[in-house]
Amino acid sequence: MGYRYTIRVYDDPQFYKNAVVFATKAEAESAALNKFTAWTQAAGWRVEETKDAANYKFEDGQIVYLHLRADGQVVNLKTVGAGS
């Protein structure tokens, strides 16, 4: 189980999501606020619970990709830019 954020843009009632999933609701909320303030046309955000496993973490103000091996071990971390 994980958490993902969704973003709504102006003049559109729909919230949009991507494949970014965090382990905690707090991480997803921090990442959502970070993304929301970086976009000029964002009108709102929210966090949803998902059955998907976490594949990112929010660390030091950045969204960081968790590269996992089949056995679940983290083998690489890649920072995702603010525009992603």
C-alpha positions as CSV (number, residue, x, y, z in Angstrom):
1,M,0.0,0.0,0.0
2,G,1.2,3.5,-0.7
3,Y,0.0,7.1,-1.3
4,R,0.0,9.2,-4.5
5,Y,-0.8,12.9,-5.1
6,T,-3.1,14.1,-7.7
7,I,-3.1,17.6,-9.2
8,R,-6.0,19.7,-10.7
9,V,-5.3,22.5,-13.2
10,Y,-7.4,25.6,-13.7
11,D,-10.7,25.3,-15.7
12,D,-10.6,21.5,-15.3
13,P,-12.5,19.7,-12.5
14,Q,-10.5,16.4,-13.0
15,F,-7.5,15.6,-10.8
16,Y,-4.6,13.9,-12.7
17,K,-2.1,11.4,-11.3
18,N,1.0,9.7,-12.5
19,A,2.9,6.6,-11.4
20,V,4.7,8.2,-8.5
21,V,3.9,6.4,-5.2
22,F,5.2,7.2,-1.7
23,A,5.3,4.9,1.4
24,T,3.7,7.5,3.7
25,K,0.8,10.0,3.4
26,A,3.1,12.7,4.8
27,E,5.7,12.1,2.0
28,A,2.9,12.3,-0.6
29,E,1.5,15.5,0.9
30,S,5.0,17.1,1.0
31,A,5.6,16.1,-2.6
32,A,2.2,17.4,-3.7
33,L,2.8,20.8,-2.1
34,N,6.2,20.9,-3.7
35,K,4.8,20.1,-7.1
36,F,1.8,22.4,-6.7
37,T,3.9,25.4,-5.9
38,A,6.2,24.7,-8.9
39,W,3.4,24.7,-11.4
40,T,1.8,27.9,-12.7
41,Q,-1.6,26.4,-13.7
42,A,-2.2,24.2,-10.7
43,A,-5.5,24.8,-9.0
44,G,-5.5,22.1,-6.3
45,W,-4.0,18.9,-5.1
46,R,-5.0,15.9,-2.9
47,V,-3.5,12.6,-1.8
48,E,-5.0,9.2,-2.4
49,E,-4.3,5.8,-0.9
50,T,-3.3,3.2,-3.5
51,K,-2.6,-0.6,-3.5
52,D,0.6,0.2,-5.5
53,A,4.0,-0.2,-3.7
54,A,6.1,2.9,-3.0
55,N,8.6,3.7,-5.8
56,Y,9.6,7.2,-4.7
57,K,10.4,9.0,-1.5
58,F,10.4,12.6,-0.6
59,E,13.8,13.6,0.9
60,D,15.4,17.0,1.5
61,G,12.7,18.7,-0.5
62,Q,13.1,16.5,-3.6
63,I,11.2,13.6,-5.2
64,V,13.7,10.7,-5.3
65,Y,13.2,7.5,-7.4
66,L,13.7,4.3,-5.6
67,H,15.2,1.7,-7.9
68,L,14.4,-1.7,-6.5
69,R,15.8,-5.1,-7.3
70,A,13.4,-8.1,-7.5
71,D,14.3,-9.0,-3.9
72,G,13.2,-5.5,-2.7
73,Q,16.7,-4.1,-2.1
74,V,17.3,-0.5,-3.0
75,V,20.2,-0.4,-5.5
76,N,20.1,3.1,-6.9
77,L,18.6,6.5,-6.1
78,K,17.9,9.0,-8.8
79,T,16.6,12.5,-8.1
80,V,13.7,13.6,-10.3
81,G,13.7,17.3,-11.3
82,A,11.1,19.8,-10.2
83,G,9.6,19.8,-13.7
84,S,8.9,16.1,-13.8
